[in-house]
Every structure is written in structure tokens, then in C-alpha cells.
Amino acid sequence: MHYCIKGTLFDTKRGYPVLHKINKLVAVYGELYQVDKAGLHLLDELEGYTI
């Protein structure tokens, strides 16, 4: 599903962006996904994220 939110994207230099919603002057477009716990675990593995 396509999604739009007002904010600013910043590069974390860690391989993923963060969204800062205080500056609401810029429209940021992306995709919105709904995942269950199993899907979230698979995404974490894909991106190399560990706790």
C-alpha cells in the first residue's frame, strides 16, 4: 500500500533511514506493510538486525 506522511527523512549511516515528523513541511512517500511476528523476524534477519 502506498503511503504519504509529512516529515523529513534522515540517513542514520547505519543502513536505514529515520523519519522526523516535527518538520511537517515535506511530504515523504513510501510503502506501508503489515507484518506479523514471524514476518518481522524474517525482516530482521534480512536486514541483519539483532537485539
Buried (B, 14 or more C-beta within 10 A) or exposed (E): EEEEEEBBEEEEEEEEEEEEEEEEEEEBEEEEEEEEEEEEEEEEEEEEEEE
